[in-house]
């Protein structure tokens, strides 16, 4: 079996060097260390290890004592998953804030905390992607830089998984996403948070964050090229009119092209000091308008298919006037998620929360929404 992580006392623990579990002796060693469950990557497990699917678990042909205890996936409630996702995102923002302060003080950045964070984010995504999507949809104007960095990391790893990239690459995508705006710590805070339109001079000053990033990243030992590409290519354009290096199409790596798309999408769908959030559908239209001179057209379509036209965590209005949060979309087509409804447009008031499965209902999604369009606060319902 190819093991990616394990549970000890109901705590999910990342494995720095994941790999094959080859014998009964390996199982006994982990059991004696207090490990109760493992997470198995079936696609990477050797064929010689026969795995049998059962109704709600996976069992393995080792000893009878070990099989049920050892490879059964723990099922946790959505509520518990949301709490864990919220804790992970809070931990991510604390780490970014710490690193920003240390960078401002001229201290070197250590890569190991980011590697641990990347492992935890990937494991959480594999455990309950929808819960992580919902929690990442909660945004604050006052914490844009922190939340944007976390969301770019999450969107990149989601996109990378959709493109079937290997797990070591997914890990590097997360690290790159977390660090992609690190140069902004040296930008004038008044310009960075200006509520109105930037002057030409102010925009040129903002662009310097990429030049600052080059210096900062050069001093991070162990940072991969993939992570560097994300940090230094997310403002490049296929036609060579981007910055900081003015790279053209063939010079921009796959990971750099992915970061261009993700960075713009998250910026468009976030509340900013100078603008309200845009719906995902409206953001997709802008992404498409930026092809092929700025963004990779094929990758933009891949990204839209990956995220879905009504992403988990976004707001929608149903055909009966109910408004709700797209709550669950895993293994469903984009038009038939489960929606957590809490508001009535027709009655202009909050209503009792109901879960509507569009696969089992005649209702359909009328349109995507942003909360400001109805002057409602969906936060308590996440």
DRENGUMI-933293 format. One record per residue (C-alpha): residue number from 0; x, y, z. Coordinates in Angstrom, 1 decimal, always signed. Example, Ala and Ser with C-alpha at 12.3 -4.5 7.8 and 13.67 -1.06 7.14 Angstrom:
<baros>
BARO   pos       c1       c2       c3
BARO     0    +12.3     -4.5     +7.8
BARO     1    +13.7     -1.1     +7.1
</baros>
This chain:
<baros>
BARO   pos       c1       c2       c3
BARO     0     +0.0     +0.0     +0.0
BARO     1     +1.2     +3.5     -0.7
BARO     2     +0.6     +5.5     +2.5
BARO     3     +0.3     +9.3     +2.3
BARO     4     -0.6    +10.1     +6.0
BARO     5     -1.9     +8.4     +9.1
BARO     6     -4.1     +9.0    +12.1
BARO     7     -2.8     +8.9    +15.7
BARO     8     -5.4     +9.5    +18.4
BARO     9     -7.8    +10.9    +15.8
BARO    10     -5.2    +13.5    +14.7
BARO    11     -4.3    +13.5    +11.0
BARO    12     -0.5    +13.4    +10.7
BARO    13     +1.4    +14.1     +7.5
BARO    14     +4.3    +11.9     +6.5
BARO    15     +7.4    +13.7     +5.3
BARO    16     +8.4    +10.8     +3.1
BARO    17     +5.3     +9.0     +2.1
BARO    18     +5.7     +5.6     +0.4
BARO    19     +5.0     +1.9     +0.2
BARO    20     +4.0     -0.2     +3.2
BARO    21     +5.3     -3.6     +2.2
BARO    22     +4.8     -6.2     +4.9
BARO    23     +3.0     -7.3     +8.1
BARO    24     +6.1     -6.2    +10.0
BARO    25     +5.6     -2.6     +8.8
BARO    26     +2.1     -2.7    +10.0
BARO    27     +3.0     -4.0    +13.4
BARO    28     +5.7     -1.3    +13.8
BARO    29     +3.2     +1.5    +13.2
BARO    30     +0.6     -0.1    +15.4
BARO    31     +3.1     -0.3    +18.3
BARO    32     +3.7     +3.5    +17.7
BARO    33     +0.1     +4.2    +18.4
BARO    34     -1.0     +4.6    +14.8
BARO    35     -4.6     +3.5    +14.4
BARO    36     -5.5     +4.3    +10.7
BARO    37     -3.6     +5.2     +7.5
BARO    38     -4.6     +7.0     +4.3
BARO    39     -4.0     +4.9     +1.2
BARO    40     -3.4     +6.3     -2.3
BARO    41     -4.9     +3.4     -4.3
BARO    42     -3.6     +4.7     -7.6
BARO    43     +0.0     +4.5     -6.4
BARO    44     -0.4     +1.2     -4.4
BARO    45     +1.3     -1.8     -5.9
BARO    46     -0.9     -4.4     -7.6
BARO    47     +0.6     -7.1     -5.4
BARO    48     -1.2     -5.7     -2.5
BARO    49     -4.8     -6.6     -3.0
BARO    50     -7.2     -4.0     -1.8
BARO    51    -10.9     -4.8     -1.6
BARO    52    -13.6     -2.1     -1.7
BARO    53    -16.4     -2.6     +0.8
BARO    54    -19.5     -0.5     +1.4
BARO    55    -17.9     +2.2     +3.5
BARO    56    -14.3     +1.2     +3.9
BARO    57    -11.3     -0.3     +2.3
BARO    58     -9.8     -3.5     +3.7
BARO    59     -6.4     -5.1     +3.1
BARO    60     -5.2     -8.7     +3.0
BARO    61     -2.8     -8.6     +5.9
BARO    62     -3.8    -10.0     +9.3
BARO    63     -7.4    -10.0    +10.4
BARO    64     -6.5     -7.9    +13.5
BARO    65     -4.7     -5.2    +11.5
BARO    66     -7.0     -4.8     +8.5
BARO    67    -10.1     -3.2    +10.0
BARO    68     -8.1     -1.1    +12.5
BARO    69     -5.4     -0.1    +10.0
BARO    70     -6.8     +0.9     +6.7
BARO    71    -10.3     +2.0     +7.3
BARO    72    -10.8     +5.7     +6.5
BARO    73    -12.3     +7.6     +9.4
BARO    74    -15.5     +9.3     +8.5
BARO    75    -16.0    +12.6    +10.1
BARO    76    -19.1    +14.8    +10.0
BARO    77    -19.2    +17.9     +7.7
BARO    78    -19.5    +20.1    +10.8
BARO    79    -16.2    +18.6    +12.2
BARO    80    -14.6    +18.9     +8.8
BARO    81    -15.5    +22.6     +8.6
BARO    82    -14.0    +23.2    +12.0
BARO    83    -10.8    +21.5    +11.0
BARO    84    -10.7    +23.4     +7.7
BARO    85    -11.2    +26.7     +9.6
BARO    86     -8.4    +25.9    +12.0
BARO    87     -6.1    +25.0     +9.0
BARO    88     -6.9    +28.3     +7.3
BARO    89     -6.4    +30.3    +10.5
BARO    90     -3.0    +28.5    +11.0
BARO    91     -2.1    +29.4     +7.4
BARO    92     -2.8    +33.1     +7.9
BARO    93     -0.9    +33.2    +11.2
BARO    94     +2.2    +31.6     +9.4
BARO    95     +2.0    +34.1     +6.6
BARO    96     +1.7    +37.0     +9.0
BARO    97     +4.7    +35.7    +11.0
BARO    98     +6.8    +35.4     +7.8
BARO    99     +5.8    +38.9     +6.6
BARO   100     +7.0    +40.4     +9.9
BARO   101    +10.2    +38.4     +9.8
BARO   102    +10.8    +39.4     +6.2
BARO   103    +10.2    +43.0     +7.0
BARO   104    +12.8    +42.7     +9.7
BARO   105    +15.3    +41.2     +7.3
BARO   106    +15.2    +37.7     +8.7
BARO   107    +15.7    +34.6     +6.4
BARO   108    +12.6    +32.5     +5.7
BARO   109    +12.7    +28.9     +6.7
BARO   110    +10.9    +26.6     +4.3
BARO   111    +10.0    +23.7     +6.7
BARO   112     +6.9    +25.3     +8.3
BARO   113     +5.5    +25.9     +4.7
BARO   114     +6.2    +22.3     +3.8
BARO   115     +4.2    +21.1     +6.9
BARO   116     +1.4    +23.5     +6.1
BARO   117     +1.3    +22.2     +2.5
BARO   118     +1.1    +18.6     +3.6
BARO   119     -1.8    +19.5     +6.0
BARO   120     -3.7    +21.4     +3.3
BARO   121     -3.3    +18.6     +0.8
BARO   122     -4.5    +16.1     +3.4
BARO   123     -7.5    +18.3     +4.3
BARO   124     -8.4    +18.6     +0.7
BARO   125     -8.3    +14.9     +0.2
BARO   126    -10.4    +14.4     +3.4
BARO   127    -13.1    +16.9     +2.7
BARO   128    -12.5    +19.3     -0.2
BARO   129    -16.0    +20.8     +0.0
BARO   130    -15.5    +21.8     +3.7
BARO   131    -12.2    +23.5     +2.8
BARO   132    -13.8    +25.3     -0.1
BARO   133    -16.7    +26.6     +2.0
BARO   134    -14.4    +28.0     +4.7
BARO   135    -12.0    +29.6     +2.2
BARO   136    -15.0    +31.5     +0.8
BARO   137    -15.4    +33.5     +4.0
BARO   138    -13.5    +36.7     +3.3
BARO   139    -12.7    +39.9     +5.1
BARO   140    -11.7    +43.3     +3.5
BARO   141     -9.3    +43.9     +6.3
BARO   142     -7.3    +40.7     +5.8
BARO   143     -7.1    +40.6     +2.0
BARO   144     -3.3    +39.9     +1.6
BARO   145     -3.4    +37.0     +4.1
BARO   146     -6.6    +35.5     +2.8
BARO   147     -5.6    +36.0     -0.9
BARO   148     -2.3    +34.1     -0.3
BARO   149     -4.1    +31.2     +1.4
BARO   150     -6.8    +31.0     -1.3
BARO   151     -4.3    +31.1     -4.1
BARO   152     -2.5    +28.2     -2.5
BARO   153     -5.8    +26.3     -2.1
BARO   154     -7.0    +27.0     -5.7
BARO   155     -3.6    +26.0     -7.1
BARO   156     -3.6    +22.7     -5.4
BARO   157     -7.2    +22.1     -6.4
BARO   158     -6.3    +23.0    -10.0
BARO   159     -3.2    +20.9     -9.9
BARO   160     -5.1    +17.9     -8.6
BARO   161     -7.6    +18.3    -11.4
BARO   162     -4.7    +18.3    -13.9
BARO   163     -3.5    +15.1    -12.2
BARO   164     -0.1    +16.5    -11.1
BARO   165     +1.9    +14.4     -8.8
BARO   166     +1.7    +15.0     -5.0
BARO   167     +5.2    +16.4     -4.7
BARO   168     +4.3    +19.0     -7.3
BARO   169     +1.0    +19.8     -5.4
BARO   170     +3.1    +20.5     -2.3
BARO   171     +5.3    +22.9     -4.2
BARO   172     +2.1    +24.6     -5.7
BARO   173     +0.9    +25.3     -2.1
BARO   174     +4.2    +26.7     -1.0
BARO   175     +4.4    +28.9     -4.1
BARO   176     +0.8    +30.1     -3.6
BARO   177     +1.4    +31.0     +0.1
BARO   178     +4.5    +33.0     -0.8
BARO   179     +3.4    +34.5     -4.1
BARO   180     +2.9    +38.0     -2.8
BARO   181     +5.8    +38.1     -0.3
BARO   182     +7.3    +41.1     -2.1
BARO   183     +4.4    +43.3     -1.0
BARO   184     +5.8    +43.5     +2.5
BARO   185     +8.2    +46.2     +1.0
BARO   186     +5.5    +48.1     -0.8
BARO   187     +4.2    +51.4     +0.8
BARO   188     +1.2    +50.3     +2.9
BARO   189     -0.7    +53.5     +2.0
BARO   190     -0.5    +52.6     -1.7
BARO   191     -1.2    +48.9     -1.1
BARO   192     -4.4    +49.6     +0.7
BARO   193     -5.5    +52.7     -1.2
BARO   194     -9.3    +52.7     -1.5
BARO   195     -9.4    +54.4     -4.9
BARO   196     -7.9    +54.0     -8.3
BARO   197     -4.1    +54.0     -8.4
BARO   198     -2.2    +56.7    -10.3
BARO   199     +0.3    +55.6    -12.9
BARO   200     +3.2    +56.3    -10.5
BARO   201     +1.5    +54.3     -7.7
BARO   202     +0.9    +51.4    -10.1
BARO   203     +4.5    +51.3    -11.0
BARO   204     +5.4    +51.3     -7.3
BARO   205     +3.0    +48.3     -6.7
BARO   206     +4.7    +46.4     -9.6
BARO   207     +8.0    +46.6     -7.7
BARO   208     +6.7    +43.9     -5.3
BARO   209     +7.9    +41.4     -7.9
BARO   210    +11.4    +42.8     -8.0
BARO   211    +11.4    +42.7     -4.2
BARO   212    +10.3    +39.1     -4.3
BARO   213    +13.2    +38.1     -6.4
BARO   214    +15.6    +39.2     -3.7
BARO   215    +13.6    +37.6     -0.9
BARO   216    +13.2    +34.3     -2.7
BARO   217    +16.8    +34.0     -3.5
BARO   218    +17.5    +33.8     +0.2
BARO   219    +15.1    +30.9     +0.9
BARO   220    +17.1    +27.7     +1.0
BARO   221    +15.3    +24.7     -0.4
BARO   222    +12.6    +26.6     -2.3
BARO   223    +11.7    +24.6     -5.5
BARO   224    +11.7    +26.1     -9.0
BARO   225     +8.0    +25.3     -9.2
BARO   226     +7.3    +27.5     -6.2
BARO   227     +9.6    +30.2     -7.6
BARO   228     +7.7    +30.2    -10.9
BARO   229     +4.4    +30.8     -9.1
BARO   230     +5.9    +33.7     -7.1
BARO   231     +7.6    +35.3    -10.0
BARO   232     +5.3    +34.6    -13.0
BARO   233     +1.8    +35.3    -11.8
BARO   234     +2.0    +38.8    -13.4
BARO   235     +3.5    +37.7    -16.7
BARO   236     +1.5    +37.6    -19.9
BARO   237     +1.7    +35.3    -22.9
BARO   238     +2.3    +38.3    -25.2
BARO   239     +5.3    +39.5    -23.2
BARO   240     +3.7    +42.6    -21.8
BARO   241     +3.7    +41.4    -18.2
BARO   242     +6.2    +41.9    -15.4
BARO   243     +8.8    +41.7    -13.8
BARO   244    +10.7    +40.1    -16.7
BARO   245     +8.3    +40.5    -19.7
BARO   246     +8.4    +36.8    -20.5
BARO   247     +6.6    +35.5    -23.6
BARO   248     +4.5    +32.4    -23.9
BARO   249     +7.2    +29.7    -24.3
BARO   250     +9.1    +31.1    -21.4
BARO   251     +6.2    +30.8    -18.9
BARO   252     +6.0    +27.4    -17.3
BARO   253     +2.8    +25.4    -16.7
BARO   254     +2.8    +26.4    -13.1
BARO   255     +3.4    +30.0    -13.9
BARO   256     +0.5    +30.0    -16.3
BARO   257     -1.7    +28.4    -13.6
BARO   258     -0.8    +31.0    -11.1
BARO   259     -1.7    +33.8    -13.5
BARO   260     -5.3    +32.4    -13.8
BARO   261     -5.7    +31.7    -10.1
BARO   262     -4.3    +35.0     -8.9
BARO   263     -6.7    +37.0    -11.1
BARO   264     -9.7    +34.8    -10.3
BARO   265     -9.3    +35.1     -6.5
BARO   266     -8.7    +38.8     -6.7
BARO   267    -11.9    +39.3     -8.7
BARO   268    -14.0    +37.2     -6.3
BARO   269    -12.7    +38.8     -3.1
BARO   270    -14.0    +41.9     -1.3
BARO   271    -11.3    +44.6     -1.5
BARO   272    -10.9    +48.0     +0.2
BARO   273    -11.9    +49.7     -3.1
BARO   274    -14.4    +47.2     -4.6
BARO   275    -17.0    +44.6     -3.8
BARO   276    -16.5    +40.9     -4.7
BARO   277    -17.5    +39.6     -8.1
BARO   278    -19.5    +36.4     -8.7
BARO   279    -17.5    +33.5    -10.0
BARO   280    -19.5    +33.5    -13.2
BARO   281    -18.6    +37.1    -13.9
BARO   282    -15.0    +36.4    -13.0
BARO   283    -14.9    +33.5    -15.5
BARO   284    -16.0    +35.9    -18.3
BARO   285    -13.1    +38.2    -17.5
BARO   286    -10.6    +35.3    -17.5
BARO   287    -11.9    +34.3    -20.9
BARO   288    -11.6    +37.9    -22.2
BARO   289     -7.9    +37.8    -21.3
BARO   290     -7.2    +34.9    -23.6
BARO   291     -5.1    +34.3    -25.6
BARO   292     -2.9    +37.4    -25.2
BARO   293     -2.6    +37.3    -21.4
BARO   294     -3.8    +33.9    -20.2
BARO   295     -3.6    +30.4    -21.6
BARO   296     -7.0    +29.7    -23.2
BARO   297     -6.9    +25.9    -22.7
BARO   298     -5.9    +26.3    -19.1
BARO   299     -8.6    +28.8    -18.4
BARO   300    -11.2    +26.3    -19.7
BARO   301     -9.6    +23.6    -17.5
BARO   302     -9.8    +25.9    -14.5
BARO   303    -13.5    +26.7    -15.1
BARO   304    -14.2    +23.0    -15.4
BARO   305    -12.1    +22.3    -12.2
BARO   306    -13.8    +25.0    -10.0
BARO   307    -17.3    +24.7    -11.6
BARO   308    -19.5    +27.5    -12.6
BARO   309    -21.1    +27.5     -9.1
BARO   310    -18.1    +26.7     -6.8
BARO   311    -18.6    +25.2     -3.4
BARO   312    -18.9    +28.1     -1.0
BARO   313    -20.5    +30.5     -3.5
BARO   314    -24.0    +31.9     -3.2
BARO   315    -26.8    +31.0     -5.7
BARO   316    -30.4    +31.8     -6.1
BARO   317    -32.7    +28.9     -6.9
BARO   318    -35.7    +29.0     -9.2
BARO   319    -38.1    +29.3     -6.3
BARO   320    -36.4    +32.5     -5.0
BARO   321    -34.4    +30.8     -2.2
BARO   322    -30.8    +31.9     -1.7
BARO   323    -28.2    +29.5     -0.4
BARO   324    -24.6    +28.4     -0.2
BARO   325    -23.4    +25.8     -2.7
BARO   326    -22.6    +23.2     +0.0
BARO   327    -21.6    +20.0     -1.7
BARO   328    -20.5    +19.3     -5.2
BARO   329    -18.1    +16.3     -4.9
BARO   330    -18.8    +13.7     -7.6
BARO   331    -21.7    +15.8     -9.0
BARO   332    -22.2    +17.7    -12.2
BARO   333    -21.8    +21.5    -11.9
BARO   334    -25.5    +22.2    -12.1
BARO   335    -26.7    +19.9     -9.4
BARO   336    -25.0    +20.5     -6.1
BARO   337    -26.5    +20.4     -2.7
BARO   338    -27.5    +23.9     -1.6
BARO   339    -27.8    +25.1     +1.9
BARO   340    -30.7    +27.7     +1.7
BARO   341    -31.2    +30.4     +4.3
BARO   342    -32.8    +33.4     +2.7
BARO   343    -35.9    +34.1     +0.5
BARO   344    -35.7    +36.8     -2.2
BARO   345    -39.5    +36.7     -2.6
BARO   346    -40.2    +37.4     +1.1
BARO   347    -37.0    +39.5     +1.7
BARO   348    -36.2    +37.7     +4.9
BARO   349    -34.1    +34.9     +6.4
BARO   350    -35.8    +31.5     +6.5
BARO   351    -35.2    +28.2     +8.3
BARO   352    -32.1    +26.5     +6.9
BARO   353    -32.9    +23.7     +4.5
BARO   354    -30.6    +21.5     +2.4
BARO   355    -31.8    +21.1     -1.1
BARO   356    -30.3    +18.3     -3.3
BARO   357    -30.8    +19.5     -6.9
BARO   358    -30.3    +15.9     -8.1
BARO   359    -33.5    +15.1     -6.3
BARO   360    -35.5    +18.3     -6.9
BARO   361    -37.3    +20.0     -9.7
BARO   362    -35.6    +23.3     -8.6
BARO   363    -32.6    +24.6    -10.5
BARO   364    -30.0    +27.4    -10.1
BARO   365    -31.3    +30.6    -11.5
BARO   366    -28.1    +32.6    -11.0
BARO   367    -24.9    +33.1     -9.0
BARO   368    -24.9    +35.9     -6.5
BARO   369    -22.7    +38.0     -4.3
BARO   370    -24.0    +38.8     -0.8
BARO   371    -23.8    +42.6     -1.4
BARO   372    -26.3    +42.4     -4.2
BARO   373    -29.0    +41.5     -1.7
BARO   374    -27.6    +43.2     +1.4
BARO   375    -27.4    +40.0     +3.3
BARO   376    -24.7    +38.4     +5.5
BARO   377    -24.2    +34.7     +4.8
BARO   378    -21.4    +34.3     +7.3
BARO   379    -23.4    +32.6    +10.1
BARO   380    -24.5    +29.9     +7.7
BARO   381    -21.1    +28.6     +6.7
</baros>
